[in-house]
Amino acid sequence: MALDDHAPEKLKDLHVIAAPISSPIFENIPCSCRSKQRTLGKETTKVVESGDHQNKGHISENHLGKKQRARRKRRRKTLSDSIDSEIIIPRSRLRGQRRGPVDSINSTSQYGKLDSKTFEAYLEYIWIGLSEERRNSFMYLDSLWFSLYMQKSFKEKVLNWVNRKNIFSKKYVMVPIVMWSHWSLLILCNFGERPQSESRIPCMLLLDSLQTMNPRRLEPGIRKFVLDIHNVGERPGNKQSIRKIPLLIPQVPQQRNGEECGCFVLKYISLFLENAPENFSISDGYPYFMKEDWFTLEELDNFCKGLELNLASRVSEE
């Protein structure tokens, strides 16, 4: 079943696993579309990697035999239907490590292996814990939207979904990002203000628990995303003004291994929702509370266990 413009909630059927390290083959793609029931061939995989379903990785239909055309047609249908199947971010397997989704979370070292459904469930629990007055200043986007935006076939749909969110009416917009099998958090601040504003300057925060992997590599995609949401929302701004919006990377607490990124992002979100200033200012206050000692690892462990227990309780009640 293909994505349509009026049903972003169908993303809840997606299942994304964030794992520590992805294969170099997939260096420029957020995820591959495959499951136990559906496996894409090499040719189709190339199309997904490039994000271009029209030109790259394709051979002209005129040069394909009847069997090849039929096989290509089946593969294309597989790619279209994969929205209803499990989407797994590719990763290299460690010795002795089994491939597959994580069915349960038993220790902090596995909290980073959060699939998108679990991530969204945890995020919803955090969100409903806020007062309505506090929520009025914030908004968060679906955890898959940025990854799907980076794929050409879904780009326009994602921009339409974002546009309907009216994000420019909020002081802060949370954008969870899962790329290269790693969770990070983008926060858009003061985007309802004009770039020329002197009191509330628009800026972007990128919170990453694995800064040794160079979070700046996300910057080109982030700036293109920001430019596109300005254009689709008919907001003032061009490439030059968008390029001037600061992208700040505060020195936040770092994960202990390659498997904790998902829970770190949820912790960032939870604390930012609680402590974000009324008026965010780069010159007067930044980085605020976002420092290396923002929270302890023990606090993180307790936070993760609390989320897990809450989700387990909700599932048992259903």
C-alpha positions in Angstrom: 0.0 0.0 0.0 1.6 3.3 -1.1 1.7 6.4 1.0 -0.9 9.0 0.2 -1.0 12.8 0.9 -3.8 12.5 3.4 -2.7 9.7 5.7 0.6 10.4 7.5 -0.7 8.4 10.4 0.0 5.3 8.2 3.6 5.8 9.2 2.7 4.1 12.5 2.8 0.8 10.5 6.4 1.3 9.8 9.0 -0.5 11.9 12.5 1.0 12.0 15.4 -0.5 14.0 18.2 1.9 14.9 21.5 0.0 15.4 25.0 1.2 16.0 26.8 1.0 12.6 25.6 0.7 9.1 27.2 -0.8 6.1 29.3 1.6 3.9 27.2 0.6 1.0 24.2 2.5 2.5 26.3 5.5 3.4 23.8 8.0 1.8 20.5 6.4 2.6 18.5 6.4 5.9 17.0 3.0 5.5 16.4 0.1 3.1 13.1 -1.4 2.4 13.1 -5.1 3.3 11.6 -7.6 5.6 11.5 -11.4 6.1 8.7 -11.6 3.5 10.0 -9.1 1.1 13.6 -8.8 -0.1 14.8 -6.3 -2.7 17.2 -7.3 -5.3 20.5 -5.5 -6.0 19.0 -3.4 -8.7 16.1 -2.1 -6.7 18.4 -1.5 -3.7 20.5 0.8 -5.8 17.3 2.9 -6.5 16.5 3.2 -2.9 20.1 4.2 -2.1 20.1 7.0 -4.5 16.6 8.1 -3.6 15.9 8.6 -7.3 13.3 6.2 -8.5 13.3 7.6 -12.0 16.8 7.8 -13.3 19.4 6.1 -11.1 19.9 2.4 -10.9 17.5 1.8 -13.8 18.0 0.3 -17.2 15.7 1.3 -20.0 12.6 -0.9 -20.3 13.3 -1.2 -24.0 16.5 -3.2 -23.2 14.8 -5.6 -20.9 13.3 -9.0 -21.9 9.8 -9.9 -20.9 10.9 -11.9 -17.9 13.2 -9.0 -16.8 10.3 -6.5 -17.1 8.0 -8.7 -15.1 10.7 -9.1 -12.4 11.2 -5.4 -12.3 7.5 -4.8 -12.0 7.3 -7.2 -9.1 10.3 -5.4 -7.4 8.7 -2.0 -7.9 5.5 -3.3 -6.3 7.6 -4.6 -3.4 9.1 -1.2 -2.9 5.6 0.4 -3.0 4.1 -2.1 -0.6 7.1 -1.9 1.8 5.3 0.9 3.7 3.2 -1.9 5.3 6.2 -4.1 6.0 9.1 -3.9 8.4 11.6 -1.3 7.4 15.0 -2.0 8.9 18.0 0.3 8.8 20.9 -1.7 7.5 23.8 -2.4 9.8 26.9 -4.5 9.9 26.6 -7.5 12.3 29.0 -7.9 15.1 30.5 -11.4 15.7 27.9 -13.6 17.4 25.2 -11.0 17.1 21.8 -12.1 15.7 20.1 -10.1 13.0 16.5 -9.0 13.6 14.3 -6.6 15.6 14.6 -6.3 19.3 11.5 -7.9 20.9 12.2 -6.6 24.4 14.6 -4.2 26.3 16.4 -5.9 29.1 19.3 -3.6 29.8 20.5 -0.1 29.2 23.0 -1.3 26.6 20.0 -2.2 24.3 18.0 1.0 24.8 19.5 2.5 21.6 18.0 -0.3 19.5 14.6 1.4 19.5 12.4 0.7 16.6 10.2 3.7 15.4 7.0 2.3 16.9 8.6 2.0 20.4 10.2 5.4 20.0 6.9 7.0 19.1 5.1 5.3 22.0 7.8 6.5 24.5 7.6 10.0 23.0 3.8 10.1 23.2 4.1 9.2 26.9 6.5 12.0 27.5 4.3 14.4 25.6 1.1 13.7 27.5 3.0 14.3 30.7 3.3 18.0 29.9 0.7 20.6 30.8 -1.4 21.9 28.0 0.0 25.4 28.6 3.6 24.0 28.2 2.6 22.0 25.1 1.4 25.2 23.4 5.0 26.3 22.8 6.2 23.0 21.3 5.6 20.6 18.5 7.2 17.4 17.4 7.3 15.7 14.0 7.0 12.0 13.3 10.3 10.2 13.8 10.4 8.9 10.2 9.5 12.1 8.3 13.1 13.4 7.9 14.3 10.0 6.7 11.5 9.7 4.2 12.1 13.3 3.1 15.6 12.3 2.1 14.1 9.8 -0.3 13.0 11.5 -3.5 9.8 9.4 -3.9 8.5 10.5 -0.5 9.9 14.1 -0.3 6.8 15.9 -1.6 4.4 14.0 0.6 6.5 14.7 3.7 6.6 18.4 2.9 2.8 18.4 2.6 2.5 16.7 6.0 4.8 19.2 7.6 3.0 22.1 6.0 -0.3 21.0 7.6 1.4 21.0 11.0 1.7 24.8 10.9 5.1 24.5 12.6 5.8 28.3 12.3 3.3 29.0 15.0 5.5 27.2 17.6 8.6 28.4 19.5 10.2 25.0 19.3 9.8 22.1 16.8 11.3 18.8 17.7 12.5 16.7 14.7 13.8 13.3 15.6 16.2 12.0 13.0 17.2 8.4 12.3 20.0 8.3 9.7 22.9 5.9 9.2 21.3 3.6 11.9 21.7 6.4 14.5 19.1 8.6 16.3 19.7 12.3 16.8 17.5 15.3 17.6 17.0 18.5 15.6 15.3 21.4 17.3 14.0 24.3 15.3 13.9 27.5 17.5 12.0 30.7 16.8 11.1 29.7 13.3 8.0 31.8 13.5 10.2 34.9 13.6 11.7 36.6 10.6 15.4 36.0 9.9 15.9 39.8 10.4 14.4 39.7 13.9 16.7 41.1 16.6 14.9 39.8 19.7 14.3 36.2 18.7 16.8 35.0 16.1 15.8 31.7 14.4 18.3 29.0 15.0 18.7 25.2 15.0 20.0 22.8 17.6 21.4 19.4 16.8 21.7 17.2 19.8 23.8 14.1 19.2 25.0 11.5 21.7 27.7 10.3 19.4 29.6 13.4 18.3 32.7 11.4 17.3 30.7 10.4 14.2 30.6 14.0 13.0 27.0 15.2 13.3 27.8 18.0 10.9 27.4 15.5 8.1 23.6 16.0 8.5 23.8 19.7 7.9 23.3 19.7 4.1 20.2 17.7 4.4 18.9 19.7 7.3 19.4 23.0 5.5 17.7 21.7 2.3 14.8 20.5 4.5 14.5 23.9 6.2 14.5 25.7 2.9 11.8 23.4 1.5 9.5 23.8 4.5 9.9 27.5 4.1 9.0 27.3 0.4 6.0 25.0 0.8 4.7 27.1 3.7 5.2 30.3 1.5 7.4 31.8 4.3 10.0 34.5 3.6 13.4 33.1 3.0 15.9 32.1 0.4 19.0 30.0 0.2 21.1 32.9 1.5 19.0 33.6 4.5 18.5 29.9 5.3 22.3 29.4 5.1 22.7 32.1 7.7 20.5 30.4 10.3 22.9 29.1 12.9 23.1 25.3 13.4 24.4 24.8 16.9 25.7 21.5 18.3 25.9 21.7 22.1 28.2 19.4 24.1 25.5 17.1 25.5 26.0 13.8 27.4 27.5 11.1 25.2 26.5 7.4 25.0 28.7 4.7 26.4 28.5 2.3 23.5 27.0 2.1 20.1 23.5 1.1 21.1 22.0 3.8 23.4 21.3 6.6 20.9 17.5 6.2 20.9 17.1 6.5 24.7 19.5 9.5 24.8 17.3 11.3 22.2 14.2 10.7 24.3 16.0 12.0 27.4 17.1 15.1 25.5 13.5 15.7 24.4 12.1 15.1 27.9 14.5 17.5 29.6 14.2 20.2 26.9 10.4 20.1 27.1 10.7 20.7 30.8 13.4 23.4 30.8 13.4 25.3 27.5 13.5 29.0 28.1 10.5 31.2 27.3 12.7 33.1 24.8 15.6 31.3 23.3 18.6 33.5 22.7 22.0 32.5 21.3 23.8 35.6 22.7 22.1 35.6 26.1 22.0 32.1 27.7 23.1 29.5 25.2 23.9 26.7 25.7 21.6 27.0 28.8 21.3 23.6 30.4 22.6 21.6 27.4 26.0 20.7 28.7 28.1 17.6 29.3 26.8 17.3 32.8 23.2 17.8 31.8 22.2 14.5 33.4 24.0 11.5 34.8 24.1 8.0 33.4 22.3 6.7 36.4 19.5 9.2 35.7 19.4 8.0 32.1 19.1 4.4 33.3 16.2 5.2 35.6 14.5 7.2 32.8 14.8 4.3 30.3 13.5 1.8 32.8 10.6 4.0 33.6 9.6 4.3 29.9 9.9 0.5 29.5 7.7 -0.2 32.5 5.1 2.3 31.4 4.9 0.8 27.9 4.7 -2.7 29.3 1.9 -1.6 31.6 -0.1 0.0 28.8 0.3 -3.1 26.6 -0.9 -5.4 29.4 -4.0 -3.2 29.9 -4.9 -3.5 26.3 
